[in-house]
Amino acid sequence: MDKELIVIPCSGIGKPYGEISRQAVYELLEDIRPEQVETVCLGRLMIRDPEVLEKLQNGFVITVDGCAKDCALKNVEATGKKVDKAVRTLEVFKEHRDLKPEGVLNLGEAGYTLAHYLAEKLSGEVECLAKEE
Ligand code: SF4
């Protein structure tokens, strides 16, 4: 791909489903598609870091949010960039309702399994965007 593919999770502090969104993006970046995908810090986006803004404008962007407040999606859109795909952790939870995370600091086996399924879903979205290019 010529265009960079950037996947941005919400910060997710204090909420298990936000933490799952971050863990899923780490797995995507480190294990599933390390050559293809990168991320940026949501905090740098919020302070309008010029380097981050330029990266977003020139790349495909997928956001991953832990709840309906959609912090990652809204922060990207506030810069004027339209996201290519917005994903919520709860979409995956609806398909695996038996997997309930234990807590924020320790997601437990169920929470990490959910993060793994979310990472696979994100990998599928990356593949779709790569085909579009
Ligand atoms: S989308 Fe929800 S979980 Fe994520 S940072 Fe915002 S409030 Fe927290």
Backbone and ligand atoms as CSV (ligand in chain L), in Angstrom:
chain,resi,resn,atom,element,x,y,z
A,1,MET,N,N,0.838,-1.199,0.000
A,1,MET,CA,C,0.000,0.000,0.000
A,1,MET,C,C,0.871,1.245,0.000
A,2,ASP,N,N,0.479,2.240,-0.796
A,2,ASP,CA,C,1.216,3.499,-0.772
A,2,ASP,C,C,0.795,4.357,0.417
A,3,LYS,N,N,-0.520,4.382,0.671
A,3,LYS,CA,C,-1.007,5.199,1.786
A,3,LYS,C,C,-0.777,4.462,3.102
A,4,GLU,N,N,-0.435,5.229,4.133
A,4,GLU,CA,C,-0.276,4.606,5.448
A,4,GLU,C,C,-1.639,4.240,6.016
A,5,LEU,N,N,-1.681,3.200,6.802
A,5,LEU,CA,C,-2.924,2.794,7.425
A,5,LEU,C,C,-2.803,2.970,8.938
A,6,ILE,N,N,-3.599,3.863,9.463
A,6,ILE,CA,C,-3.469,4.246,10.872
A,6,ILE,C,C,-4.698,3.789,11.643
A,7,VAL,N,N,-4.465,3.032,12.694
A,7,VAL,CA,C,-5.568,2.550,13.531
A,7,VAL,C,C,-5.441,3.217,14.896
A,8,ILE,N,N,-6.504,3.907,15.311
A,8,ILE,CA,C,-6.426,4.707,16.537
A,8,ILE,C,C,-7.462,4.221,17.554
A,9,PRO,N,N,-6.999,3.676,18.684
A,9,PRO,CA,C,-7.944,3.296,19.732
A,9,PRO,C,C,-8.243,4.490,20.637
A,10,CYS,N,N,-9.389,4.442,21.313
A,10,CYS,CA,C,-9.670,5.467,22.316
A,10,CYS,C,C,-8.709,5.250,23.490
A,11,SER,N,N,-8.649,6.217,24.395
A,11,SER,CA,C,-7.714,6.064,25.518
A,11,SER,C,C,-8.204,4.992,26.478
A,12,GLY,N,N,-9.499,4.899,26.654
A,12,GLY,CA,C,-10.083,3.793,27.405
A,12,GLY,C,C,-9.732,3.732,28.874
A,13,ILE,N,N,-9.278,4.839,29.437
A,13,ILE,CA,C,-8.873,4.808,30.840
A,13,ILE,C,C,-10.103,4.596,31.725
A,14,GLY,N,N,-10.041,3.577,32.558
A,14,GLY,CA,C,-11.117,3.357,33.524
A,14,GLY,C,C,-12.273,2.520,33.019
A,15,LYS,N,N,-12.212,2.073,31.753
A,15,LYS,CA,C,-13.313,1.249,31.242
A,15,LYS,C,C,-12.748,0.002,30.567
A,16,PRO,N,N,-13.228,-1.175,30.966
A,16,PRO,CA,C,-12.687,-2.404,30.378
A,16,PRO,C,C,-12.795,-2.437,28.856
A,17,TYR,N,N,-13.892,-1.943,28.288
A,17,TYR,CA,C,-14.039,-2.047,26.834
A,17,TYR,C,C,-13.119,-1.064,26.100
A,18,GLY,N,N,-12.755,0.017,26.779
A,18,GLY,CA,C,-11.751,0.906,26.212
A,18,GLY,C,C,-10.386,0.245,26.254
A,19,GLU,N,N,-10.080,-0.405,27.361
A,19,GLU,CA,C,-8.807,-1.129,27.482
A,19,GLU,C,C,-8.723,-2.230,26.423
A,20,ILE,N,N,-9.839,-2.886,26.175
A,20,ILE,CA,C,-9.859,-3.936,25.143
A,20,ILE,C,C,-9.569,-3.336,23.769
A,21,SER,N,N,-10.098,-2.147,23.496
A,21,SER,CA,C,-9.828,-1.519,22.186
A,21,SER,C,C,-8.322,-1.284,22.033
A,22,ARG,N,N,-7.658,-0.847,23.120
A,22,ARG,CA,C,-6.204,-0.606,23.028
A,22,ARG,C,C,-5.442,-1.913,22.884
A,23,GLN,N,N,-5.817,-2.923,23.665
A,23,GLN,CA,C,-5.110,-4.211,23.579
A,23,GLN,C,C,-5.249,-4.823,22.188
A,24,ALA,N,N,-6.424,-4.655,21.592
A,24,ALA,CA,C,-6.649,-5.209,20.246
A,24,ALA,C,C,-5.747,-4.510,19.231
A,25,VAL,N,N,-5.604,-3.201,19.369
A,25,VAL,CA,C,-4.747,-2.468,18.420
A,25,VAL,C,C,-3.281,-2.867,18.616
A,26,TYR,N,N,-2.870,-3.081,19.865
A,26,TYR,CA,C,-1.490,-3.540,20.092
A,26,TYR,C,C,-1.257,-4.890,19.395
A,27,GLU,N,N,-2.203,-5.800,19.533
A,27,GLU,CA,C,-2.038,-7.115,18.899
A,27,GLU,C,C,-1.982,-6.973,17.381
A,28,LEU,N,N,-2.846,-6.125,16.847
A,28,LEU,CA,C,-2.860,-5.893,15.394
A,28,LEU,C,C,-1.502,-5.365,14.921
A,29,LEU,N,N,-0.980,-4.387,15.660
A,29,LEU,CA,C,0.291,-3.755,15.273
A,29,LEU,C,C,1.494,-4.668,15.464
A,30,GLU,N,N,1.503,-5.389,16.564
A,30,GLU,CA,C,2.706,-6.145,16.914
A,30,GLU,C,C,2.725,-7.554,16.326
A,31,ASP,N,N,1.550,-8.176,16.236
A,31,ASP,CA,C,1.530,-9.597,15.863
A,31,ASP,C,C,0.887,-9.899,14.512
A,32,ILE,N,N,-0.164,-9.159,14.155
A,32,ILE,CA,C,-0.929,-9.557,12.966
A,32,ILE,C,C,-0.463,-8.817,11.715
A,33,ARG,N,N,-0.358,-7.503,11.810
A,33,ARG,CA,C,0.028,-6.726,10.612
A,33,ARG,C,C,1.107,-5.677,10.934
A,34,PRO,N,N,2.240,-6.130,11.461
A,34,PRO,CA,C,3.266,-5.159,11.879
A,34,PRO,C,C,3.843,-4.332,10.739
A,35,GLU,N,N,3.823,-4.861,9.525
A,35,GLU,CA,C,4.409,-4.129,8.396
A,35,GLU,C,C,3.424,-3.134,7.781
A,36,GLN,N,N,2.171,-3.315,8.101
A,36,GLN,CA,C,1.134,-2.605,7.348
A,36,GLN,C,C,0.452,-1.479,8.121
A,37,VAL,N,N,0.450,-1.603,9.444
A,37,VAL,CA,C,-0.401,-0.724,10.245
A,37,VAL,C,C,0.432,0.043,11.263
A,38,GLU,N,N,0.019,1.272,11.525
A,38,GLU,CA,C,0.628,2.001,12.635
A,38,GLU,C,C,-0.467,2.721,13.414
A,39,THR,N,N,-0.083,3.332,14.510
A,39,THR,CA,C,-1.063,4.064,15.301
A,39,THR,C,C,-0.486,5.414,15.692
A,40,VAL,N,N,-1.322,6.265,16.221
A,40,VAL,CA,C,-0.845,7.534,16.792
A,40,VAL,C,C,-1.494,7.689,18.159
A,41,CYS,N,N,-0.860,8.480,19.005
A,41,CYS,CA,C,-1.378,8.712,20.345
A,41,CYS,C,C,-2.561,9.684,20.270
A,42,LEU,N,N,-3.668,9.291,20.871
A,42,LEU,CA,C,-4.867,10.134,20.844
A,42,LEU,C,C,-4.587,11.503,21.490
A,43,GLY,N,N,-3.736,11.514,22.513
A,43,GLY,CA,C,-3.388,12.776,23.171
A,43,GLY,C,C,-2.716,13.751,22.207
A,44,ARG,N,N,-1.840,13.239,21.353
A,44,ARG,CA,C,-1.157,14.117,20.385
A,44,ARG,C,C,-2.147,14.651,19.353
A,45,LEU,N,N,-3.131,13.841,19.059
A,45,LEU,CA,C,-4.172,14.299,18.135
A,45,LEU,C,C,-4.988,15.425,18.778
A,46,MET,N,N,-5.297,15.273,20.058
A,46,MET,CA,C,-6.122,16.262,20.757
A,46,MET,C,C,-5.426,17.619,20.864
A,47,ILE,N,N,-4.091,17.603,20.924
A,47,ILE,CA,C,-3.384,18.897,20.986
A,47,ILE,C,C,-2.956,19.357,19.592
A,48,ARG,N,N,-3.493,18.674,18.584
A,48,ARG,CA,C,-3.253,19.061,17.181
A,48,ARG,C,C,-1.763,19.085,16.831
A,49,ASP,N,N,-1.069,18.054,17.221
A,49,ASP,CA,C,0.345,17.920,16.863
A,49,ASP,C,C,0.450,17.901,15.325
A,50,PRO,N,N,1.174,18.845,14.722
A,50,PRO,CA,C,1.227,18.952,13.257
A,50,PRO,C,C,1.676,17.661,12.570
A,51,GLU,N,N,2.633,16.959,13.184
A,51,GLU,CA,C,3.124,15.706,12.581
A,51,GLU,C,C,1.998,14.672,12.489
A,52,VAL,N,N,1.197,14.598,13.549
A,52,VAL,CA,C,0.089,13.638,13.577
A,52,VAL,C,C,-0.991,14.049,12.576
A,53,LEU,N,N,-1.299,15.339,12.517
A,53,LEU,CA,C,-2.338,15.807,11.586
A,53,LEU,C,C,-1.950,15.503,10.141
A,54,GLU,N,N,-0.684,15.695,9.819
A,54,GLU,CA,C,-0.236,15.425,8.450
A,54,GLU,C,C,-0.364,13.928,8.132
A,55,LYS,N,N,0.022,13.127,9.099
A,55,LYS,CA,C,-0.064,11.665,8.918
A,55,LYS,C,C,-1.512,11.239,8.650
A,56,LEU,N,N,-2.442,11.811,9.413
A,56,LEU,CA,C,-3.857,11.451,9.242
A,56,LEU,C,C,-4.371,11.864,7.873
A,57,GLN,N,N,-4.015,13.079,7.466
A,57,GLN,CA,C,-4.544,13.594,6.200
A,57,GLN,C,C,-4.122,12.723,5.026
A,58,ASN,N,N,-2.948,12.125,5.126
A,58,ASN,CA,C,-2.408,11.364,4.000
A,58,ASN,C,C,-2.660,9.855,4.088
A,59,GLY,N,N,-3.344,9.421,5.141
A,59,GLY,CA,C,-3.497,7.976,5.299
A,59,GLY,C,C,-4.940,7.520,5.400
A,60,PHE,N,N,-5.123,6.208,5.406
A,60,PHE,CA,C,-6.412,5.616,5.763
A,60,PHE,C,C,-6.489,5.608,7.283
A,61,VAL,N,N,-7.684,5.854,7.821
A,61,VAL,CA,C,-7.824,5.880,9.275
A,61,VAL,C,C,-8.983,4.980,9.727
A,62,ILE,N,N,-8.663,4.122,10.698
A,62,ILE,CA,C,-9.686,3.310,11.372
A,62,ILE,C,C,-9.662,3.713,12.842
A,63,THR,N,N,-10.830,4.001,13.418
A,63,THR,CA,C,-10.893,4.285,14.852
A,63,THR,C,C,-11.532,3.099,15.575
A,64,VAL,N,N,-11.139,2.926,16.840
A,64,VAL,CA,C,-11.678,1.834,17.653
A,64,VAL,C,C,-12.090,2.417,19.001
A,65,ASP,N,N,-13.379,2.371,19.312
A,65,ASP,CA,C,-13.865,2.987,20.541
A,65,ASP,C,C,-14.481,1.961,21.486
A,66,GLY,N,N,-14.282,2.240,22.775
A,66,GLY,CA,C,-14.756,1.315,23.800
A,66,GLY,C,C,-16.198,1.528,24.217
A,67,CYS,N,N,-16.790,2.663,23.845
A,67,CYS,CA,C,-18.207,2.872,24.179
A,67,CYS,C,C,-18.799,3.905,23.228
A,68,ALA,N,N,-20.064,4.190,23.439
A,68,ALA,CA,C,-20.801,5.047,22.498
A,68,ALA,C,C,-20.354,6.512,22.532
A,69,LYS,N,N,-19.470,6.855,23.439
A,69,LYS,CA,C,-18.969,8.238,23.428
A,69,LYS,C,C,-18.036,8.478,22.247
A,70,ASP,N,N,-17.528,7.397,21.667
A,70,ASP,CA,C,-16.746,7.482,20.414
A,70,ASP,C,C,-15.631,8.537,20.461
A,71,CYS,N,N,-14.831,8.521,21.502
A,71,CYS,CA,C,-13.796,9.550,21.669
A,71,CYS,C,C,-12.772,9.550,20.528
A,72,ALA,N,N,-12.335,8.385,20.095
A,72,ALA,CA,C,-11.349,8.349,19.005
A,72,ALA,C,C,-11.975,8.886,17.717
A,73,LEU,N,N,-13.166,8.414,17.393
A,73,LEU,CA,C,-13.851,8.862,16.174
A,73,LEU,C,C,-14.066,10.378,16.199
A,74,LYS,N,N,-14.594,10.886,17.313
A,74,LYS,CA,C,-14.902,12.322,17.383
A,74,LYS,C,C,-13.643,13.179,17.318
A,75,ASN,N,N,-12.564,12.699,17.936
A,75,ASN,CA,C,-11.336,13.494,17.904
A,75,ASN,C,C,-10.715,13.526,16.517
A,76,VAL,N,N,-10.843,12.440,15.780
A,76,VAL,CA,C,-10.344,12.463,14.402
A,76,VAL,C,C,-11.218,13.395,13.563
A,77,GLU,N,N,-12.528,13.242,13.683
A,77,GLU,CA,C,-13.432,14.062,12.865
A,77,GLU,C,C,-13.293,15.550,13.186
A,78,ALA,N,N,-12.956,15.868,14.437
A,78,ALA,CA,C,-12.786,17.281,14.829
A,78,ALA,C,C,-11.625,17.939,14.087
A,79,THR,N,N,-10.737,17.136,13.527
A,79,THR,CA,C,-9.623,17.711,12.758
A,79,THR,C,C,-10.020,17.941,11.293
A,80,GLY,N,N,-11.230,17.500,10.923
A,80,GLY,CA,C,-11.674,17.639,9.544
A,80,GLY,C,C,-11.427,16.398,8.705
A,81,LYS,N,N,-10.818,15.386,9.293
A,81,LYS,CA,C,-10.533,14.137,8.576
A,81,LYS,C,C,-11.726,13.187,8.706
A,82,LYS,N,N,-12.161,12.620,7.591
A,82,LYS,CA,C,-13.234,11.633,7.625
A,82,LYS,C,C,-12.603,10.256,7.824
A,83,VAL,N,N,-13.088,9.502,8.787
A,83,VAL,CA,C,-12.479,8.181,8.996
A,83,VAL,C,C,-12.963,7.208,7.926
A,84,ASP,N,N,-12.137,6.242,7.617
A,84,ASP,CA,C,-12.505,5.234,6.616
A,84,ASP,C,C,-13.331,4.120,7.234
A,85,LYS,N,N,-13.153,3.886,8.525
A,85,LYS,CA,C,-13.958,2.874,9.220
A,85,LYS,C,C,-13.943,3.177,10.719
A,86,ALA,N,N,-15.108,3.153,11.327
A,86,ALA,CA,C,-15.208,3.340,12.781
A,86,ALA,C,C,-15.728,2.046,13.397
A,87,VAL,N,N,-14.977,1.499,14.338
A,87,VAL,CA,C,-15.327,0.218,14.965
A,87,VAL,C,C,-15.540,0.450,16.458
A,88,ARG,N,N,-16.512,-0.267,17.037
A,88,ARG,CA,C,-16.694,-0.230,18.497
A,88,ARG,C,C,-16.446,-1.621,19.068
A,89,THR,N,N,-15.811,-1.653,20.225
A,89,THR,CA,C,-15.552,-2.933,20.903
A,89,THR,C,C,-16.851,-3.720,21.093
A,90,LEU,N,N,-17.927,-2.999,21.368
A,90,LEU,CA,C,-19.185,-3.687,21.660
A,90,LEU,C,C,-19.718,-4.498,20.476
A,91,GLU,N,N,-19.306,-4.135,19.254
A,91,GLU,CA,C,-19.733,-4.917,18.082
A,91,GLU,C,C,-19.257,-6.362,18.222
A,92,VAL,N,N,-18.032,-6.517,18.727
A,92,VAL,CA,C,-17.475,-7.861,18.884
A,92,VAL,C,C,-18.084,-8.541,20.107
A,93,PHE,N,N,-18.307,-7.760,21.170
A,93,PHE,CA,C,-18.915,-8.337,22.381
A,93,PHE,C,C,-20.290,-8.909,22.065
A,94,LYS,N,N,-21.058,-8.241,21.183
A,94,LYS,CA,C,-22.403,-8.737,20.838
A,94,LYS,C,C,-22.351,-10.118,20.201
A,95,GLU,N,N,-21.230,-10.422,19.541
A,95,GLU,CA,C,-21.079,-11.743,18.910
A,95,GLU,C,C,-20.526,-12.779,19.890
A,96,HIS,N,N,-20.029,-12.316,21.057
A,96,HIS,CA,C,-19.420,-13.233,22.046
A,96,HIS,C,C,-19.846,-12.807,23.454
A,97,ARG,N,N,-21.128,-12.854,23.705
A,97,ARG,CA,C,-21.652,-12.334,24.980
A,97,ARG,C,C,-21.182,-13.132,26.198
A,98,ASP,N,N,-20.664,-14.319,25.955
A,98,ASP,CA,C,-20.155,-15.113,27.076
A,98,ASP,C,C,-18.809,-14.575,27.584
A,99,LEU,N,N,-18.161,-13.716,26.797
A,99,LEU,CA,C,-16.835,-13.224,27.172
A,99,LEU,C,C,-16.954,-11.890,27.904
A,100,LYS,N,N,-16.975,-11.940,29.196
A,100,LYS,CA,C,-17.079,-10.710,29.989
A,100,LYS,C,C,-15.721,-10.398,30.645
A,101,PRO,N,N,-15.160,-9.217,30.347
A,101,PRO,CA,C,-13.878,-8.869,30.981
A,101,PRO,C,C,-14.031,-8.767,32.492
A,102,GLU,N,N,-12.959,-9.142,33.196
A,102,GLU,CA,C,-13.039,-9.141,34.674
A,102,GLU,C,C,-12.967,-7.730,35.240
A,103,GLY,N,N,-12.065,-6.903,34.725
A,103,GLY,CA,C,-11.930,-5.544,35.248
A,103,GLY,C,C,-10.999,-4.730,34.380
A,104,VAL,N,N,-10.734,-3.498,34.777
A,104,VAL,CA,C,-9.909,-2.617,33.949
A,104,VAL,C,C,-8.440,-2.997,34.025
A,105,LEU,N,N,-7.950,-3.234,35.241
A,105,LEU,CA,C,-6.521,-3.527,35.397
A,105,LEU,C,C,-6.177,-4.952,34.991
A,106,ASN,N,N,-7.132,-5.825,35.159
A,106,ASN,CA,C,-6.931,-7.204,34.723
A,106,ASN,C,C,-8.158,-7.638,33.935
A,107,LEU,N,N,-7.992,-7.680,32.622
A,107,LEU,CA,C,-9.140,-8.024,31.769
A,107,LEU,C,C,-9.553,-9.479,31.932
A,108,GLY,N,N,-8.615,-10.309,32.416
A,108,GLY,CA,C,-8.905,-11.734,32.550
A,108,GLY,C,C,-8.880,-12.429,31.200
A,109,GLU,N,N,-8.976,-13.747,31.250
A,109,GLU,CA,C,-8.882,-14.537,30.013
A,109,GLU,C,C,-9.979,-14.145,29.024
A,110,ALA,N,N,-11.188,-13.948,29.526
A,110,ALA,CA,C,-12.307,-13.605,28.636
A,110,ALA,C,C,-12.056,-12.257,27.964
A,111,GLY,N,N,-11.556,-11.283,28.735
A,111,GLY,CA,C,-11.301,-9.958,28.174
A,111,GLY,C,C,-10.224,-9.988,27.107
A,112,TYR,N,N,-9.154,-10.752,27.373
A,112,TYR,CA,C,-8.079,-10.827,26.374
A,112,TYR,C,C,-8.513,-11.611,25.136
A,113,THR,N,N,-9.388,-12.577,25.332
A,113,THR,CA,C,-9.915,-13.306,24.170
A,113,THR,C,C,-10.762,-12.372,23.315
A,114,LEU,N,N,-11.551,-11.541,23.985
A,114,LEU,CA,C,-12.363,-10.557,23.264
A,114,LEU,C,C,-11.457,-9.593,22.480
A,115,ALA,N,N,-10.368,-9.166,23.118
A,115,ALA,CA,C,-9.412,-8.279,22.442
A,115,ALA,C,C,-8.834,-8.977,21.202
A,116,HIS,N,N,-8.580,-10.266,21.319
A,116,HIS,CA,C,-8.054,-11.022,20.177
A,116,HIS,C,C,-9.068,-11.055,19.029
A,117,TYR,N,N,-10.341,-11.291,19.350
A,117,TYR,CA,C,-11.365,-11.296,18.291
A,117,TYR,C,C,-11.482,-9.912,17.651
A,118,LEU,N,N,-11.362,-8.885,18.479
A,118,LEU,CA,C,-11.434,-7.524,17.934
A,118,LEU,C,C,-10.239,-7.257,17.013
A,119,ALA,N,N,-9.061,-7.735,17.420
A,119,ALA,CA,C,-7.873,-7.563,16.573
A,119,ALA,C,C,-8.074,-8.259,15.223
A,120,GLU,N,N,-8.698,-9.428,15.235
A,120,GLU,CA,C,-8.958,-10.127,13.973
A,120,GLU,C,C,-9.951,-9.347,13.107
A,121,LYS,N,N,-10.945,-8.783,13.759
A,121,LYS,CA,C,-11.924,-7.970,13.008
A,121,LYS,C,C,-11.223,-6.768,12.361
A,122,LEU,N,N,-10.341,-6.127,13.135
A,122,LEU,CA,C,-9.607,-4.972,12.600
A,122,LEU,C,C,-8.718,-5.394,11.430
A,123,SER,N,N,-8.130,-6.563,11.550
A,123,SER,CA,C,-7.287,-7.069,10.471
A,123,SER,C,C,-8.116,-7.228,9.190
A,124,GLY,N,N,-9.347,-7.679,9.340
A,124,GLY,CA,C,-10.250,-7.808,8.186
A,124,GLY,C,C,-10.565,-6.443,7.571
A,125,GLU,N,N,-10.744,-5.453,8.411
A,125,GLU,CA,C,-11.023,-4.101,7.903
A,125,GLU,C,C,-9.806,-3.561,7.153
A,126,VAL,N,N,-8.622,-3.846,7.672
A,126,VAL,CA,C,-7.387,-3.421,7.004
A,126,VAL,C,C,-7.311,-4.052,5.613
A,127,GLU,N,N,-7.636,-5.317,5.539
A,127,GLU,CA,C,-7.595,-6.023,4.251
A,127,GLU,C,C,-8.555,-5.380,3.257
A,128,CYS,N,N,-9.750,-5.027,3.727
A,128,CYS,CA,C,-10.735,-4.378,2.848
A,128,CYS,C,C,-10.201,-3.054,2.304
A,129,LEU,N,N,-9.607,-2.252,3.178
A,129,LEU,CA,C,-9.075,-0.953,2.736
A,129,LEU,C,C,-7.918,-1.135,1.769
A,130,ALA,N,N,-7.098,-2.152,2.025
A,130,ALA,CA,C,-5.950,-2.410,1.139
A,130,ALA,C,C,-6.440,-2.773,-0.269
A,131,LYS,N,N,-7.568,-3.476,-0.325
A,131,LYS,CA,C,-8.107,-3.855,-1.648
A,131,LYS,C,C,-8.690,-2.649,-2.368
A,132,GLU,N,N,-9.204,-1.691,-1.611
A,132,GLU,CA,C,-9.807,-0.486,-2.197
A,132,GLU,C,C,-8.778,0.388,-2.880
A,133,GLU,N,N,-7.538,0.336,-2.348
A,133,GLU,CA,C,-6.530,1.275,-2.852
A,133,GLU,C,C,-6.176,1.013,-4.318
L,1,SF4,S1,S,-14.911,5.958,23.899
L,1,SF4,FE1,FE,-15.672,5.405,25.951
L,1,SF4,S2,S,-14.107,3.974,26.761
L,1,SF4,FE2,FE,-13.166,5.081,25.057
L,1,SF4,S3,S,-12.097,6.866,25.976
L,1,SF4,FE3,FE,-14.171,7.537,25.345
L,1,SF4,S4,S,-15.424,7.283,27.207
L,1,SF4,FE4,FE,-13.551,6.035,27.501
